[in-house]
């Protein structure tokens, strides 16, 4: 990590906030189907690997991920239902359903914010600021760049450039932390920023990429840098 680091931007989904699975999967629960968190993470790992290949070869970014994710999950559950698939994708795309937060998230952001400018860059629906406010962490960041508002989605460099302008930051002095290699890591590094993957599911554990699985682990890396 560069010693000249001044600004840290975070993704939201699967980084600071996680899907409310009890709400999103209620259609499955109503049928007595209850996929475990381990199963969820296994499908997430597989989907990220496939999705990264598609995006790196010019495929659509971000929104296609959940189509792929739920197609695989439902197939593995032997539940092939197009209506349920569409409902799960739609529920997951709604920012308000990303409201599960790991203990200590606010405190970690506050500690990081004492040393760096902290901002958000998220592919979302224009409502991510309201969700961060409801979860009690909006005050921990200085800027929020939502693709639904600025009109560009990661990995497009324009969204990273827009976020940098909000904090008068330079790319070479900024770090981005997000969970998808093709969207977050490549998007940020191609925009001239440093990047670390937030890899709770372990999708990139054996890829030789800079990664963490928690905010305390990120803090440790920042202390070493």
Secondary structure, DSSP 8 states (H G I E B T S, - for coil): --TT--EEEE-SBTTTBB--HHHHTHHHHHTT----HHHHHHHHHHHHHHHHHHHHTT---SHHHHHHHHHHHHHHTT---HHHHHHHHHHHHSGGG--B--TTHHHHHHHHHTTSEEEEEE--SS-HHHHHHHHT-GGG-SEEEEHHHHS--TTSHHHHHHHHHHTT--GGGEEEEES-IIIIIHHHHHTT-EEEEE-TT-TTTTTT--EESSHHHHHHHHHH-
